[in-house]
Amino acid sequence: MADGPFRMIVRQGIKPGKLDEFKKMAEGLTAGAEANEPTTLAYEWFIDEDGSSCYLIESYGNAEAFLLHFQGLGSKLEALLEISPLDEMVVLGDPSPEVIEMLAGLGAKFYSLHVGFAR
């Protein structure tokens, strides 16, 4: 059973007039993850110049770390997706079957490592 480290790259739109609300939500989610999820390795938001879309980069050492994060999201995820709809989700690495099933339901695409390293 696979359950190794993996990263997620999530591309989301930001609805017109919702950039400030989006930024506050992203800041709150990030602060919560940083304070309460010691096993979340990276959680970074990048917003384009005109404020109409963003990328979220997440990194987890294993499925347990991701599941802790996902539980912490709760109803916040639905509120976020209302103002910032999901455009694409790419999962890179070796998540567990449980994580694959969860993220596949959101339309994620999965890529296994062929060769390389991360430091």
N, C-alpha and C positions, 0 to 999 in steps of 0.2 A: 504494500500500500504506500503510495506516494504521500509524503508530508514533509517536504523540504522547504527551503526559503523560496519566496516568490515576491515579485513586484507587480504593481498594478499601475497602468497609465490610463487615466480617465479623462476624456474630453467632454466638456459640458458647455452648452450655450448659457448666456446670461440674458434674461428677458430685458427689453428696453425699459429704462427707468428703475431697474431693480439692482443696479450695481452696488449702491451703498448698503442695501439690505443684504445682498450676497456677501459683500466683504465682511460685514459684522457676523454673519452666520459662519463663514469660513474661519474667521478669527476665533470664534467661540468653540467650534469643533476642534480646531488645532490646539487651543489651550487645554481643552478637556483631554484630548489624546496625549498631549505631552505630560500632563499632570497625573493622569490615571492609568496610562497604558505603557508601562516601562518596556514591554516587549514589542511595541510598534517602533520599528527602526527608522522610518522616515515617513513624513506626512507633509508634503509641500504643495502649495497652490501657486500657479503662474497664470496671470491675467494678461490678455492681449492689449495692445495699445488703445483700442477704441472701447474696451470694456464689454465686448459682446460675447466673449468666450474665454474659457480657461482650461488649463490642464491641472489635474491633481495627480501627484506621484506618491504612491504608497509603497512601503516595503515592510515585509514581515519575515521573521525567522522560521515560522511554521504556522500550521492551521490554528493552533491554540491562540496564538497572538492575534491573528485576524478575527477569530470568533469573539475574543474579548473586545476588540474594537467594534465589531458589528453590533454586539449587544449594547454597547455604550451609545450607539447612534440612536437606537429606538425610533421614536416619532420624528426626530430631527431630520432623518433622511428624507422622509416624505415632504416635509416643509422645504427642504433645500431643493429637491427635484421640481417643486412647483415653480420656483423662480429661476432655476438653473437646470433645464432638462438634459438628460444624459444623451450624448451624441455617439460615444464610442467608449468601450472598455476593453483594454488589452491586458491579459494576465501573462506574465513572463516567469517561467520557473516550474516549480514542482508542488503545487498545492494538493491537499488531500481530496479524496473523492467528495467528501461533504462540502468543502469549499467550492469545488468545481460545480457541483449541483446547484448551490446557492447562486453563484455568479453567472452560470449559464442561463438561469432564469431572468437575469438582467441583460442578456444578450452579449455576454463577454466572449471574446475570442481568446484562445489559449495557445501559447507557444512554449515548447520545451527547449531547454538549453541544448544546443548542439556542441559548442565549444566556447571557451572563454573563461575569464575570471573576474572577480570583483574584490576590491580591497577595502 
